[in-house]
């Protein structure tokens, strides 16, 4: 992909209207120092229509955002890992309704919390076994430590479950989860969770390869995603962005220094949020999605498999507003369904934003986001590094700006 070949008109956009994206982000966020910097790309019909950065990748060292800046994409890892798992499904190595305990025997008799707190929970037997489909759709009964709403997520925090501490591995996470009850019986509700980290473990068990090696061989190398990785290489460190957090006083402060990052020399390969990537690499992934699973002559996933993944799998075609537990997620609940690793727009009117019905997407904890709109042959990737992603409504604003620029 040639990032220098930018032609808004050839992609069916008004260049003047697309320019509003950069103006808005710079004036509303970068100059007021609400974020350190950002980079936005718009691709349509295989043509790069827009690529514009603003601000710094490293505010402390006054290093500007560049087109090849390396970002923590956090939960934008989830669609990548979900695609990777489904390449094993295409080989007949599991079915969506296989019980998870087929591959994790210690999870055979999962229980659900009825009362109590860690380590003295009162529990009952789950109504049915957890299925692989439940993990892909976040209907597994698992949760996240940062939810701050239940005794189960409190236990996750106490145990430092899925924390990237030195020496901690996916095997450790699986063993910890085996000792804890679920929030609900699998299939009963939707709850954002460590489910995709478990999918990463399943990839290792089913394929016989480490998660980094499998992703590299099956997705990154075929698509030319040379920069996407779990830990920055030595040659990537000079263009690695620092990460920032908005504190209780609404100040933007350093959270992870790029030049002394916790991402270096990692042992926990988080399928739910561990990858680093660039705008160019993630655009390559989006090009593959727009191509029905194929890009540059390389088929990563079958067209019908991808159709299945991005369809709404919530019971009765419901949206998240009607089935999700209260708590953080990387999407609005109104007018949004969920498939096998992707959120999907099922009602733009109810959702309140103009992306086409059938578009699909996700985001990351540091406010990164992407979406793919097959009807418009359109993909958008937005990169920044501000935690939490719920701070500003970048997705809604970018949808309004991008679709308003279509000719």
C-alpha positions, 0 to 999 in steps of 0.5 A: 500500500502506497500511503503517498497515493492519496486521491479523494476525488478518485475515491468518490469524496469531496477533498474539501469536506474530508479536510474537516476531519483534520480541522476538527480533530486538531482544533477540538482535541490536539490544540486543547491538549485533550489528546497528544496526537492522532492519525486518521485514514479513509479508504474507499474502492481500494483508493486511499482518500485521506490520511492526516495526522496531528499532534505528537506520538510522544509529548514528553519528547516532542516527537510528532505523529508520523504515518508509520507511528506504532500504536497500542490497538488494545481491543482492535486485536479481537477481530484479528484473533477471531478471524484467526480462530475461524481459519481453524474452523474452516479446516474442520478442527472444531465447531461453533457449538463444541463445548469449550471443555473439549479443549480446556478439560478443567472447565467442564463443570463451570459454575455461576455465582449466586452470592458471596465474594472472593474467595468464598462464593456461593455458586450453582451449576451453569445451565449448560456448558460454555460453547466456543460460539459463546466466547466469540459473541461475548455471551460466555459469562466471563467478564473484565477486571476493569468493569468495577460492577460485580464481585466477579470482576473484583475477584479478577482484580484481586487475582490480577487475572490477565495482567501482563506481569513478567512471567504470566502466560495464557496458561496461568489465566486459564487456570485462574478462570477455572477457579472462579464462577461465571457472571451468568450461565453461557448464552443468557446475556452479553458481557464484554470480557476476557473471552477473546483472550481465551480464544487466543489460548484455543488457537494455541491448543488447536493449532499447536503453535504459539498465538504470535506465530500463528497470527504471523503465519496466517494473517500478518505475513500474507497481508504484508502487515510487517509492523503488527506484533505483541512486542516492539522490535528494536527498529520499531521503538523510535516510532512507538507512541507513548500512551496517555490516560485521562485522570480524575481531574481531566488531565492527560498524563503519561500512562506508558512511556514508549521508551520504557514500555511494559510492552517490551519483553512480554510473556502474556500474549493477549488475544483480547488486547495485546497487539501493536500496529500501524495505520497502514497495517490495519488498513491492510486488514480492512482491505482483506475484510472488504475483499470478502476475506481476500486481499492482494491475491491472498485469501485469509478467510472464506467469503461465506465464513466472513459473512457468518462472522459479521452477521448479528448473532444475538438472540432473536436478532436483538441489539445490545441494548436489550441483552447486554449487562450494564458496563463498559464496552467498545460500542454503543448498545442502541441499534448495534448487534454482535457477531463472531468478533465484530459489532455490526450496525443493524439499525442506523436510525436507532444508533443515531449515526450514518454508517450503513446497515451491515457495516461492522467494527470495533475499537480499543481501550486507548481510543483507537477505532476502525469500521468497514462498510461493505455497501460503500466499499469503505474502511476507516482507521483512527489511531490515538493513545488515550485511555479510556476510550469512553472519554470522547465520542470519536466514532460518532464524530468521525462517522458524521464527518466521513459520510458527509464528505461522500460525493 
